[in-house]
Amino acid sequence: MSKKVLITGAAGDTGRAAVKESLAVGLDVRAMVRKIDERSDALAKQGAEVVVGDLNDINTLVSALEGAEAAYFVWPVAPGLINATVNFALAAKEAGMKAVLNLSQRSADRNSTSDSCRDTYISEQVFNWSGIPVIHLRPTYFLEWLLYPWQLPFVQQGVLRMPVGKGRHSPIAAADQARAIAALLKNPEGHIGKTIPLSGPVEMDHEQMAAELSEALGRKIVFQDLPIEEYIASLKQMGVPQYVLQHFSGAMLDYQHGHMSGADNNIELITGKRPMTVGEYAKLHADVLNAKQ
Ligand SMILES: NC(=O)c1ccc[n+]([C@@H]2O[C@H](COP(=O)([O-])OP(=O)(O)OC[C@H]3O[C@@H](n4cnc5c(N)ncnc54)[C@H](OP(=O)(O)O)[C@@H]3O)[C@@H](O)[C@H]2O)c1
């Protein structure tokens, strides 16, 4: 019988990809969603058992975790992470979970001006105090940024718009994180108690990223740097929630100051295959990225 695992946030970017990769490595996947819709139908079609659960309601978590040996925990960039963590840690402890993968973030930091970065740091500590076997994953910026509703229209018009100056980074795709998540859910031994940074294969600044996007998409993409306040004001106009805006204000400053620099090879060490480059990701999503406005 294959090992049963619970994947929360299964309709979201990393959760959806983690379901796909976990099924691919032969795990028996229970996918937790907030509601049944076309996204959950797609998960069921792939072979996952779909359950409805709420990280704010511990009793839904107890039943979602029943019979599972390992679980993936993710919360969106939104208020409520600490409450969700406490609920999940308690339910996982009661269920005798052998491994919990916690999707943290590279910029988890109790001294950050971003509420999200501070909450994420506290969430890691709560999991640690709980005594459950936990692995913290700290990814850097996702390549999915290119597809987020406040970035995509600009990329489609040939502009990579980020208030990060010469800040360097090595962005990572959710699909590559998911391969690591699946491998760790399957074989957590040797990783329990660790905090694992996850990044893409190549560190670069945004001029270099724009050049790589231009090459991959076959048209000119120009990097546009702008003041953080101006960027945040324009995202506010697009309806980006306040908690996210507050997070970006702090995180972009950290970015400018080099907090996102560096690259690691942890995805390759865990899965045996290196993660996608910016160009490879762009080619994979060229239909959307090159779509006319
Ligand atoms: N984006 C980046 O560059 C970046 C970088 C580093 C770290 N991270 C971290 O990545 C995490 C986000 O991961 P992601 O991109 O996979 O998130 P995501 O796409 O926003 O997915 C989050 C999922 O959580 C579900 N959810 C929301 N409230 C819930 C609740 N009360 N109970 C159960 N499920 C709930 C959502 O359901 P619905 O879809 O139904 O709303 C959604 O499917 C954040 O913690 C962030 O700090 C992101």
The ligand as a Gaussian input file, in Angstrom:
#p B3LYP/6-31G(d) Opt

LIG

0 1
 N        5.200000      34.163000      -4.240000
 C        6.445000      34.204000      -3.834000
 O        7.322000      34.772000      -4.493000
 C        6.823000      33.544000      -2.535000
 C        8.175000      33.482000      -2.180000
 C        8.543000      32.815000      -1.005000
 C        7.574000      32.252000      -0.202000
 N        6.262000      32.353000      -0.577000
 C        5.251000      31.775000       0.323000
 O        4.401000      30.925000      -0.413000
 C        3.152000      30.857000       0.260000
 C        2.071000      30.880000      -0.767000
 O        2.162000      29.696000      -1.531000
 P        1.303000      29.513000      -2.842000
 O        1.811000      30.446000      -3.870000
 O        1.194000      28.098000      -3.117000
 O       -0.101000      30.084000      -2.310000
 P       -1.470000      30.302000      -3.062000
 O       -1.362000      30.004000      -4.526000
 O       -1.971000      31.627000      -2.613000
 O       -2.359000      29.141000      -2.431000
 C       -2.755000      29.178000      -1.097000
 C       -3.927000      28.224000      -0.943000
 O       -4.375000      28.272000       0.417000
 C       -5.789000      28.169000       0.402000
 N       -6.366000      28.730000       1.612000
 C       -6.605000      30.036000       1.896000
 N       -7.193000      30.158000       3.094000
 C       -7.344000      28.896000       3.572000
 C       -7.926000      28.360000       4.764000
 N       -8.500000      29.123000       5.693000
 N       -7.916000      27.013000       4.929000
 C       -7.377000      26.185000       3.983000
 N       -6.818000      26.647000       2.837000
 C       -6.805000      27.980000       2.642000
 C       -6.217000      28.944000      -0.841000
 O       -7.492000      28.495000      -1.240000
 P       -8.309000      29.255000      -2.414000
 O       -7.492000      29.060000      -3.657000
 O       -9.617000      28.572000      -2.471000
 O       -8.374000      30.686000      -2.004000
 C       -5.107000      28.603000      -1.828000
 O       -5.481000      27.512000      -2.645000
 C        3.105000      32.037000       1.223000
 O        3.195000      31.562000       2.529000
 C        4.329000      32.836000       0.867000
 O        4.925000      33.465000       1.974000
 C        5.872000      32.965000      -1.715000

